[in-house]
Amino acid sequence: MQVGERIRFDHNTELNELIDTLAEFSETAEGERDGVTRLLYSEPWKAAQNFLARTMREAGLSVRFDKVGNLIGRLEGSDPSSPVILTGSHIDTVRNGGKLDGAYGIIGGIAALRALKETYGTPVHPLEVVSFCEEEGSRFPIAYWGSGNMTGQFDWRGGQMVRDSEGVSLHAAMETSGFGREDQIDSVRSDLGAFVELHIEQGVILERMAKQIGIVEAIVGQRRYSVTLRGEANHAGTTPMNMRTDALAGAAELIVRLEQLATRAAALVATAGRLQAAPNIPNVIPGVVEFSLDIRHDNERTLSWFCDYLFQEYEDIANRRGLALEVTPWLATTPVPMSRPLTERIEQICGRLSLNHRRMFSGAGHDAQLFAGLCPTAMIFVPSKAGISHSPEEFTAPEQLADGVSVLTALLHELAYEEHER
């Protein structure tokens, strides 16, 4: 056994206690179950980031926030100028989500850095754990705001035109939370040697195949759109069926067509996840309907072809019904391969730790995909019970969470303590 594998975590560690405590920083709307809602720049979000900052300091890390509110804990290396080895995930959640998505990767990263510091002392490469301010796109129609700023794909000065459902702009929310100031540390990084993200699978593959660890080979590409149909609102009792331009009936046909086409396309998934009708009155024909689209595939050509074909079908349906159609794209990511050398290292570590594992694709998007073009990047998955995620029912057994942190710790040890010897 290599020296870095002397550290093994089990279900008795403080890992689960920290995850449970972090889940308490949440707002729960009326009618929601006991899930976690922690939206970008909200009060629970700020309280959670401050809690993590305290936790990082207690782990012996120096702490800083950048311009957009990414929180970074740093274990200084003996060669501070050498490339940084970064791990972490996102602090925000979907509405009424689970306590592990994103949070596990942050808490697991803190636990790994603390254990490495206590066992081996100062690394050669600086080690950092990040709590990205946002990834989900739950409050604003933009995703990966945290990692996107760190990788230079977004500009922190932007966001004036991006607004939440209350009409608050992203930039205004950022300033209200105390970020977005010229004097704060820049988000963009050019000093990274590797990024590793630990995450729950959010799917059923590992559980059904009785595997303890998933090694991600690639993250699927993703398209997100807002689709708006405009017809004519009119009286539900006095307007004959053949004289209606019903936006909701048209939206229903579009959504059914989406399901039909996606079912025929191998390995492609498509979802209409949010629907809003106006005026939303029982005895009035809906005049305007807006719904969201989320389309994913691991092949860029197939993904692009499907979207082009789908929207031609949508044009035909809208024209036939006399409806005005508007499709607004707001997210487009290409399929992203992970670093082959890093995935091979993870596989070797799993073998040495006697953890059964498999290579796999990620059907969900992750912060890691933004780093793949900047530095060697890898993802480690642990099983999700019944594949449930983005739900209060999200669950991974404590011993499975500990296995993932053990693998992460061993990999970080190789990269930050042993890399200079290779």
Stockholm file with secondary structure:
# STOCKHOLM 1.0

chainA/1-422         MQVGERIRFDHNTELNELIDTLAEFSETAEGERDGVTRLLYSEPWKAAQNFLARTMREAGLSVRFDKVGNLIGRLEGSDPSSPVILTGSHIDTVRNGGKLDGAYGIIGGIAALRALKETYGTPVHPLEVVSFCEEEGSRFPIAYWGSGNMTGQFDWRGGQMVRDSEGVSLHAAMETSGFGREDQIDSVRSDLGAFVELHIEQGVILERMAKQIGIVEAIVGQRRYSVTLRGEANHAGTTPMNMRTDALAGAAELIVRLEQLATRAAALVATAGRLQAAPNIPNVIPGVVEFSLDIRHDNERTLSWFCDYLFQEYEDIANRRGLALEVTPWLATTPVPMSRPLTERIEQICGRLSLNHRRMFSGAGHDAQLFAGLCPTAMIFVPSKAGISHSPEEFTAPEQLADGVSVLTALLHELAYEEHER
#=GR chainA/1-422 SS CCGGGGCCCCTTSTHHHHHHHHHTSCCCCTTCCSCBCCCTTSHHHHHHHHHHHHHHHHTTCEEEEBTTCCEEEEECCSSTTSCEEEEEEECCCCTTBCSSTTHHHHHHHHHHHHHHHHHHCSCSSCEEEEEESCCSCSSSSCCCHHHHHHTTSSCTTCCSSCBCTTSCBHHHHHHHTTCCCTTSBCCCCCCEEEEEEEEECCSSHHHHTTCSEEEEEEECEEEEEEEEEECCCEETTTSCGGGCCCHHHHHHHHHHHHHHHHHHSTTCEEECCCEEEESCCTTEECCEEEEEEEEEESCHHHHHHHHHHHHHHHHHHHHHHTCEEEEEEEEEECCEECCHHHHHHHHHHHHHTTCCEEEEEESSCCTHHHHTTTSCEEEEEECCGGGCCSSTTCCCCHHHHHHHHHHHHHHHHIIIIIGGGC
#=GC SS_cons         CCGGGGCCCCTTSTHHHHHHHHHTSCCCCTTCCSCBCCCTTSHHHHHHHHHHHHHHHHTTCEEEEBTTCCEEEEECCSSTTSCEEEEEEECCCCTTBCSSTTHHHHHHHHHHHHHHHHHHCSCSSCEEEEEESCCSCSSSSCCCHHHHHHTTSSCTTCCSSCBCTTSCBHHHHHHHTTCCCTTSBCCCCCCEEEEEEEEECCSSHHHHTTCSEEEEEEECEEEEEEEEEECCCEETTTSCGGGCCCHHHHHHHHHHHHHHHHHHSTTCEEECCCEEEESCCTTEECCEEEEEEEEEESCHHHHHHHHHHHHHHHHHHHHHHTCEEEEEEEEEECCEECCHHHHHHHHHHHHHTTCCEEEEEESSCCTHHHHTTTSCEEEEEECCGGGCCSSTTCCCCHHHHHHHHHHHHHHHHIIIIIGGGC
//
